[in-house]
Amino acid sequence: MGLDMYIYVRYHVHTLSGNDYEHNIDKELVGKLNTPFEVDYVLCEAVYWRKAWGIHNWLVKRVQEGKDDCATYYLSIETLEELLKECREVIDDPELLDELFPEACDMHEITYTEQKISGLLKWYCDIYGKRKTMNAVGIPPKGVGIDLEYHSSW
């Protein structure tokens, strides 16, 4: 037993008529799964950590409103950008580690997180055609297209 942490990408199945979000999964493709069940989304693991307490506590404070309850939470692009920014600040100045990630964190966790989040944001930006920030108009609302989620378990 121990702390396992995940960022998931949730691809929503295209169900709305007139929905022009091209990154929803088409119902015809889902039909090829040969399942008798209704498929609303496909969930993919994008990032995995094991016992990265400092990163977990950072996410609990900012995403889970302080509740460390092993539930799944919506993860905004803005939050990922903030995490990436703080990881890069620590990489540039390791003395900031205890200030920005005070709970049992080491440089390996910071470097790993920076690489994974940077790649995830680049992928997301490429999909939605953004270059510097995801705050621009054009990001689909929650529940349409692609959502990101954080989940932890003990």
C-alpha positions as a Markdown table, in Angstrom:
| # | Residue | x | y | z |
|---|---|---|---|---|
| 1 | Met | 0.0 | 0.0 | 0.0 |
| 2 | Gly | 1.0 | 3.5 | -0.6 |
| 3 | Leu | 0.1 | 6.7 | -2.4 |
| 4 | Asp | -0.6 | 6.3 | -6.1 |
| 5 | Met | -1.5 | 9.4 | -8.1 |
| 6 | Tyr | -2.9 | 9.8 | -11.6 |
| 7 | Ile | -3.8 | 12.4 | -14.1 |
| 8 | Tyr | -6.4 | 11.0 | -16.5 |
| 9 | Val | -7.6 | 12.3 | -19.9 |
| 10 | Arg | -11.3 | 11.8 | -20.3 |
| 11 | Tyr | -12.4 | 11.7 | -23.9 |
| 12 | His | -16.1 | 12.3 | -24.1 |
| 13 | Val | -18.2 | 10.3 | -26.6 |
| 14 | His | -19.8 | 12.5 | -29.3 |
| 15 | Thr | -23.5 | 12.5 | -28.4 |
| 16 | Leu | -24.7 | 16.1 | -29.1 |
| 17 | Ser | -26.1 | 16.9 | -32.5 |
| 18 | Gly | -24.2 | 19.8 | -33.9 |
| 19 | Asn | -21.3 | 19.3 | -31.6 |
| 20 | Asp | -18.3 | 20.5 | -33.5 |
| 21 | Tyr | -15.6 | 19.5 | -31.0 |
| 22 | Glu | -13.6 | 17.2 | -33.2 |
| 23 | His | -11.8 | 15.5 | -30.4 |
| 24 | Asn | -14.8 | 13.8 | -29.0 |
| 25 | Ile | -14.7 | 10.1 | -29.7 |
| 26 | Asp | -17.2 | 9.2 | -32.4 |
| 27 | Lys | -20.0 | 6.8 | -31.5 |
| 28 | Glu | -19.3 | 4.6 | -34.5 |
| 29 | Leu | -15.8 | 4.0 | -33.1 |
| 30 | Val | -17.2 | 3.2 | -29.7 |
| 31 | Gly | -19.6 | 0.8 | -31.3 |
| 32 | Lys | -16.6 | -1.3 | -32.5 |
| 33 | Leu | -15.8 | -2.1 | -28.8 |
| 34 | Asn | -18.6 | -4.7 | -29.0 |
| 35 | Thr | -20.0 | -4.0 | -25.6 |
| 36 | Pro | -23.6 | -4.1 | -24.6 |
| 37 | Phe | -23.1 | -1.1 | -22.3 |
| 38 | Glu | -23.5 | 2.6 | -23.1 |
| 39 | Val | -20.1 | 4.2 | -23.3 |
| 40 | Asp | -20.1 | 7.9 | -22.3 |
| 41 | Tyr | -16.3 | 8.4 | -22.3 |
| 42 | Val | -13.0 | 6.7 | -22.6 |
| 43 | Leu | -10.5 | 7.3 | -19.8 |
| 44 | Cys | -6.7 | 7.2 | -20.4 |
| 45 | Glu | -3.9 | 7.5 | -17.9 |
| 46 | Ala | -1.7 | 10.5 | -18.8 |
| 47 | Val | 0.6 | 10.8 | -15.8 |
| 48 | Tyr | 1.4 | 8.4 | -12.9 |
| 49 | Trp | 3.3 | 9.1 | -9.7 |
| 50 | Arg | 4.1 | 6.8 | -6.8 |
| 51 | Lys | 4.4 | 8.3 | -3.3 |
| 52 | Ala | 5.1 | 11.9 | -4.6 |
| 53 | Trp | 3.8 | 13.5 | -1.4 |
| 54 | Gly | 4.8 | 17.0 | -2.2 |
| 55 | Ile | 3.0 | 17.0 | -5.5 |
| 56 | His | 0.0 | 15.3 | -4.1 |
| 57 | Asn | -0.3 | 17.8 | -1.2 |
| 58 | Trp | 0.1 | 20.7 | -3.7 |
| 59 | Leu | -2.8 | 19.2 | -5.7 |
| 60 | Val | -4.9 | 18.5 | -2.6 |
| 61 | Lys | -4.7 | 22.2 | -1.6 |
| 62 | Arg | -5.4 | 23.6 | -5.1 |
| 63 | Val | -7.7 | 21.1 | -6.7 |
| 64 | Gln | -9.4 | 19.2 | -3.9 |
| 65 | Glu | -10.0 | 22.2 | -1.6 |
| 66 | Gly | -7.9 | 20.6 | 1.1 |
| 67 | Lys | -9.9 | 17.3 | 1.2 |
| 68 | Asp | -7.5 | 14.3 | 0.9 |
| 69 | Asp | -10.3 | 11.8 | 0.1 |
| 70 | Cys | -9.0 | 9.7 | -2.8 |
| 71 | Ala | -11.8 | 11.0 | -5.0 |
| 72 | Thr | -11.4 | 12.1 | -8.7 |
| 73 | Tyr | -11.3 | 15.8 | -9.3 |
| 74 | Tyr | -11.6 | 18.0 | -12.4 |
| 75 | Leu | -8.2 | 19.5 | -13.2 |
| 76 | Ser | -8.1 | 22.8 | -15.1 |
| 77 | Ile | -5.4 | 23.8 | -17.6 |
| 78 | Glu | -4.7 | 26.8 | -15.4 |
| 79 | Thr | -3.9 | 24.6 | -12.4 |
| 80 | Leu | -1.5 | 22.5 | -14.6 |
| 81 | Glu | 0.1 | 25.7 | -15.8 |
| 82 | Glu | 0.6 | 26.8 | -12.2 |
| 83 | Leu | 2.1 | 23.5 | -11.2 |
| 84 | Leu | 4.5 | 23.6 | -14.2 |
| 85 | Lys | 5.5 | 27.2 | -13.4 |
| 86 | Glu | 6.3 | 26.3 | -9.7 |
| 87 | Cys | 8.2 | 23.1 | -10.7 |
| 88 | Arg | 10.3 | 25.2 | -13.1 |
| 89 | Glu | 10.9 | 27.8 | -10.4 |
| 90 | Val | 12.3 | 25.0 | -8.1 |
| 91 | Ile | 14.4 | 23.6 | -10.9 |
| 92 | Asp | 15.9 | 27.0 | -11.5 |
| 93 | Asp | 16.4 | 27.7 | -7.8 |
| 94 | Pro | 16.3 | 24.5 | -5.6 |
| 95 | Glu | 16.2 | 26.5 | -2.4 |
| 96 | Leu | 12.5 | 27.2 | -3.3 |
| 97 | Leu | 11.7 | 23.5 | -2.9 |
| 98 | Asp | 10.6 | 23.7 | 0.8 |
| 99 | Glu | 8.7 | 27.0 | 0.2 |
| 100 | Leu | 6.7 | 25.8 | -2.8 |
| 101 | Phe | 6.4 | 22.1 | -2.0 |
| 102 | Pro | 6.9 | 21.9 | 1.8 |
| 103 | Glu | 5.6 | 18.4 | 2.3 |
| 104 | Ala | 8.2 | 15.7 | 1.7 |
| 105 | Cys | 9.2 | 16.5 | -1.9 |
| 106 | Asp | 12.5 | 16.0 | -3.6 |
| 107 | Met | 14.1 | 17.3 | -6.8 |
| 108 | His | 13.5 | 14.0 | -8.7 |
| 109 | Glu | 9.7 | 14.4 | -8.1 |
| 110 | Ile | 9.9 | 18.0 | -9.3 |
| 111 | Thr | 11.9 | 17.2 | -12.5 |
| 112 | Tyr | 9.6 | 14.2 | -13.3 |
| 113 | Thr | 6.5 | 16.3 | -12.8 |
| 114 | Glu | 7.9 | 19.2 | -14.9 |
| 115 | Gln | 8.6 | 16.8 | -17.8 |
| 116 | Lys | 5.2 | 15.0 | -17.6 |
| 117 | Ile | 3.1 | 18.2 | -17.2 |
| 118 | Ser | 5.1 | 20.0 | -19.9 |
| 119 | Gly | 4.4 | 17.1 | -22.3 |
| 120 | Leu | 0.7 | 16.9 | -21.3 |
| 121 | Leu | 0.2 | 20.7 | -21.8 |
| 122 | Lys | 2.0 | 20.6 | -25.1 |
| 123 | Trp | -0.3 | 17.8 | -26.3 |
| 124 | Tyr | -3.3 | 19.7 | -25.1 |
| 125 | Cys | -2.2 | 22.9 | -26.7 |
| 126 | Asp | -1.6 | 21.1 | -30.0 |
| 127 | Ile | -5.1 | 19.6 | -29.9 |
| 128 | Tyr | -6.8 | 22.9 | -29.3 |
| 129 | Gly | -4.4 | 25.1 | -31.4 |
| 130 | Lys | -3.1 | 27.2 | -28.6 |
| 131 | Arg | 0.5 | 28.3 | -28.3 |
| 132 | Lys | 1.3 | 30.1 | -25.0 |
| 133 | Thr | -1.7 | 29.7 | -22.7 |
| 134 | Met | -4.9 | 27.8 | -22.5 |
| 135 | Asn | -6.8 | 30.7 | -21.2 |
| 136 | Ala | -7.9 | 31.8 | -24.6 |
| 137 | Val | -11.4 | 31.4 | -26.0 |
| 138 | Gly | -11.8 | 28.1 | -27.7 |
| 139 | Ile | -11.3 | 25.5 | -24.9 |
| 140 | Pro | -14.4 | 23.4 | -24.8 |
| 141 | Pro | -16.5 | 23.5 | -21.6 |
| 142 | Lys | -16.2 | 20.8 | -19.0 |
| 143 | Gly | -17.9 | 17.6 | -20.2 |
| 144 | Val | -17.3 | 18.3 | -23.9 |
| 145 | Gly | -14.3 | 17.2 | -25.8 |
| 146 | Ile | -11.5 | 16.4 | -23.4 |
| 147 | Asp | -11.3 | 16.8 | -19.6 |
| 148 | Leu | -8.4 | 16.3 | -17.3 |
| 149 | Glu | -8.8 | 14.7 | -13.9 |
| 150 | Tyr | -6.6 | 14.1 | -10.8 |
| 151 | His | -7.1 | 11.0 | -8.8 |
| 152 | Ser | -5.1 | 9.5 | -5.9 |
| 153 | Ser | -5.5 | 6.3 | -4.0 |
| 154 | Trp | -3.9 | 4.7 | -0.9 |
